Amino acid sequence: MNAQASTDPQVVVSTAPACIYLLVSDDPEHRGKPFPKNPDGDEVTWCPEPVLECNVAYLRADVATQEAQALRRLLQSRDSVIVDVAKQRDTWAAAARSIKFQERVAPWMEACFGREISGDTEERNHRFLEEALELVQACGCTQIEAHQLVDYVYGRPSGDKAQEVGGVMVTLAALCLAQAIDMHLAGDVELARIWGKVHAIRAKQAAKPKHSPLPDPSGTEDSHVR
């Protein structure tokens, strides 16, 4: 007997990609030009990944709502005005900009991992290093160059944590300028995307090996599990 399809009208929504991209062109100069007024079917298309140089990111409404709800709770805890997202989108956007990105990440970390893992400094070191390596790999840095820099850095005395964070922020901004990437938009898009993956990330975190810097020794795990 064939299994019957779900009658829940929201199943297709909840199983769709949290973020999808409108692919405009492979010319990076098109980022600074208006969107085509009358694009034909061959000129633009959709994809779950930003595979071209010029893409427009769209977030699933329910995923954006989850972050909006977390933001509303954060605003409430700071005795700020709670914004009705549906009716005052521009006001919400302004409120979101007034909250530091670091503070917006905090409720997502709490929802995914709880306080213990969120505050595990060793785990946070490993996951940050993993993401930093993935970024420079995507930008063309070779494995040999990465190993040379590891040897260079660890051959010098440790620096001041706060100063090194400042250096990370400045050099990340400089890298994004060179790569023509809006670092703030990229952060917003990624935070919204992973709000839609809380349950999957929890499951993968539970399956991680203990006492290892690697997220998955087999190399099969989604790299975007923090």
C-alpha positions as CSV (number, residue, x, y, z in Angstrom):
1,M,0.0,0.0,0.0
2,N,1.5,3.3,-1.0
3,A,2.1,5.9,1.7
4,Q,-0.3,8.7,1.5
5,A,1.1,12.2,1.0
6,S,0.8,14.5,4.0
7,T,-2.3,16.7,4.1
8,D,-0.4,19.4,6.0
9,P,-0.2,22.4,3.6
10,Q,2.9,23.7,5.3
11,V,5.1,20.6,4.6
12,V,6.3,22.0,1.3
13,V,7.2,25.2,3.1
14,S,9.1,23.6,6.0
15,T,11.1,21.3,3.7
16,A,12.0,24.0,1.1
17,P,15.5,25.6,1.2
18,A,15.8,28.3,3.9
19,C,17.6,30.6,1.5
20,I,17.4,30.6,-2.3
21,Y,19.2,32.7,-4.9
22,L,18.0,34.6,-7.9
23,L,20.9,34.1,-10.4
24,V,21.3,37.2,-12.5
25,S,24.6,36.9,-14.3
26,D,28.2,35.8,-14.1
27,D,29.4,39.4,-14.5
28,P,30.4,40.9,-11.1
29,E,29.9,44.4,-12.6
30,H,26.1,43.7,-12.8
31,R,26.0,44.1,-9.0
32,G,26.2,47.8,-9.5
33,K,23.4,47.9,-12.1
34,P,19.6,47.9,-11.8
35,F,17.8,44.6,-12.0
36,P,16.6,43.9,-15.6
37,K,13.0,45.4,-16.0
38,N,11.8,42.6,-18.3
39,P,14.0,39.6,-17.8
40,D,13.3,36.6,-20.0
41,G,13.3,33.0,-18.8
42,D,16.9,32.4,-20.0
43,E,18.3,35.6,-18.4
44,V,17.5,34.8,-14.7
45,T,16.8,31.6,-12.8
46,W,16.8,30.3,-9.2
47,C,19.2,28.0,-7.4
48,P,19.8,26.9,-3.7
49,E,23.4,28.1,-4.0
50,P,24.9,31.5,-5.2
51,V,26.7,29.9,-8.2
52,L,27.1,33.1,-10.2
53,E,29.0,36.3,-9.6
54,C,25.7,38.4,-9.4
55,N,23.0,36.8,-7.2
56,V,20.1,38.1,-5.2
57,A,19.4,36.2,-1.9
58,Y,15.8,35.5,-0.8
59,L,14.9,34.1,2.6
60,R,12.0,31.8,3.4
61,A,9.4,33.8,5.2
62,D,9.1,31.5,8.2
63,V,12.8,31.4,8.7
64,A,13.0,35.2,8.7
65,T,10.2,35.2,11.2
66,Q,12.2,33.0,13.6
67,E,15.0,35.4,13.7
68,A,12.6,38.3,14.0
69,Q,11.0,36.6,17.0
70,A,14.4,36.1,18.6
71,L,15.2,39.8,17.9
72,R,11.9,40.8,19.5
73,R,12.7,38.9,22.6
74,L,16.1,40.6,22.7
75,L,14.6,44.0,22.3
76,Q,12.1,43.2,25.0
77,S,14.9,42.2,27.4
78,R,16.5,45.6,26.8
79,D,13.2,47.4,27.6
80,S,13.0,48.5,23.9
81,V,9.9,48.9,21.8
82,I,8.7,45.5,20.4
83,V,8.3,45.8,16.7
84,D,5.5,44.3,14.7
85,V,7.5,42.8,11.8
86,A,4.5,42.2,9.5
87,K,3.3,45.8,9.8
88,Q,6.5,47.8,10.4
89,R,9.2,46.1,8.3
90,D,11.3,49.2,7.9
91,T,11.1,49.9,11.6
92,W,12.2,46.4,12.4
93,A,15.1,46.7,10.0
94,A,16.2,49.8,11.7
95,A,15.9,48.1,15.1
96,A,17.9,45.1,13.8
97,R,20.7,47.4,12.8
98,S,20.7,48.9,16.3
99,I,21.4,45.4,17.8
100,K,25.0,44.2,17.5
101,F,25.4,41.1,15.3
102,Q,27.1,39.4,18.1
103,E,24.0,39.8,20.3
104,R,21.8,38.5,17.5
105,V,23.9,35.3,17.2
106,A,23.5,34.7,21.0
107,P,19.9,33.4,20.9
108,W,20.7,31.2,17.9
109,M,23.6,29.6,19.8
110,E,21.4,29.1,22.9
111,A,18.7,27.5,20.7
112,C,21.1,25.1,19.0
113,F,23.7,24.2,21.7
114,G,22.6,25.5,25.1
115,R,24.9,27.4,27.4
116,E,27.5,24.8,28.1
117,I,28.6,24.1,24.5
118,S,28.1,27.8,23.5
119,G,30.6,28.7,26.2
120,D,33.1,26.0,25.4
121,T,36.1,28.1,24.4
122,E,38.0,25.1,22.9
123,E,35.0,24.2,20.7
124,R,34.6,27.8,19.6
125,N,38.3,27.9,18.7
126,H,38.0,24.9,16.5
127,R,34.8,26.0,14.7
128,F,36.1,29.5,14.0
129,L,39.3,28.1,12.6
130,E,37.4,25.7,10.4
131,E,35.2,28.5,9.0
132,A,38.2,30.8,8.5
133,L,40.0,28.1,6.6
134,E,36.9,27.4,4.5
135,L,36.7,31.1,3.6
136,V,40.3,31.4,2.4
137,Q,40.0,28.1,0.6
138,A,37.0,29.5,-1.3
139,C,39.0,32.6,-2.1
140,G,41.9,30.6,-3.6
141,C,44.3,30.0,-0.7
142,T,46.2,26.7,-1.1
143,Q,46.7,24.0,1.6
144,I,50.4,24.6,1.4
145,E,50.0,28.3,2.0
146,A,47.7,27.6,5.0
147,H,50.3,25.2,6.6
148,Q,53.0,27.7,6.1
149,L,51.0,30.4,7.9
150,V,50.2,27.9,10.7
151,D,53.9,27.3,11.3
152,Y,54.6,31.1,11.1
153,V,51.9,32.1,13.6
154,Y,52.7,29.3,16.1
155,G,56.4,30.2,15.9
156,R,55.6,33.6,17.5
157,P,54.3,34.5,21.0
158,S,50.6,34.5,21.6
159,G,48.9,37.9,21.1
160,D,46.2,39.8,23.1
161,K,42.8,38.3,22.5
162,A,40.9,41.6,22.1
163,Q,43.5,43.0,19.7
164,E,43.5,39.8,17.6
165,V,39.7,40.0,17.4
166,G,40.2,43.6,16.1
167,G,42.7,42.3,13.5
168,V,40.2,39.6,12.4
169,M,37.5,42.2,11.9
170,V,39.7,44.5,9.9
171,T,41.3,41.9,7.7
172,L,37.9,40.2,7.1
173,A,36.5,43.6,6.0
174,A,39.6,44.1,3.7
175,L,39.2,40.6,2.3
176,C,35.5,41.2,1.5
177,L,36.3,44.5,-0.1
178,A,38.8,42.7,-2.4
179,Q,36.3,39.9,-3.2
180,A,33.4,42.4,-3.7
181,I,31.4,40.8,-0.9
182,D,29.1,42.7,1.5
183,M,30.2,41.2,4.8
184,H,27.2,42.5,6.8
185,L,24.7,41.1,4.2
186,A,26.5,37.8,4.1
187,G,26.3,37.6,7.9
188,D,22.6,38.4,7.9
189,V,21.8,35.9,5.2
190,E,23.8,33.1,6.9
191,L,22.2,33.8,10.3
192,A,18.7,33.6,8.8
193,R,19.7,30.4,6.9
194,I,20.9,28.6,10.0
195,W,17.9,29.6,12.0
196,G,16.1,27.2,9.6
197,K,18.5,24.3,10.5
198,V,18.4,24.3,14.3
199,H,17.0,20.7,14.6
200,A,19.5,19.3,12.0
201,I,22.4,21.1,13.7
202,R,21.4,19.8,17.1
203,A,21.4,16.2,15.7
204,K,24.8,16.6,14.1
205,Q,26.3,18.2,17.2
206,A,25.1,15.2,19.2
207,A,26.9,12.8,16.8
208,K,30.2,14.7,16.9
209,P,33.3,12.8,18.2
210,K,34.3,13.8,21.7
211,H,37.7,15.5,22.4
212,S,38.5,16.1,18.7
213,P,38.9,19.4,16.8
214,L,37.4,17.7,13.8
215,P,33.6,18.1,13.2
216,D,33.5,14.6,11.6
217,P,36.5,12.3,11.0
218,S,34.8,10.8,8.0
219,G,34.6,14.2,6.3
220,T,31.0,13.7,5.4
221,E,29.4,16.2,7.8
222,D,27.9,19.5,6.6
223,S,30.6,22.0,7.0
224,H,28.2,24.6,8.2
225,V,27.6,23.1,11.6
226,R,29.0,25.4,14.2
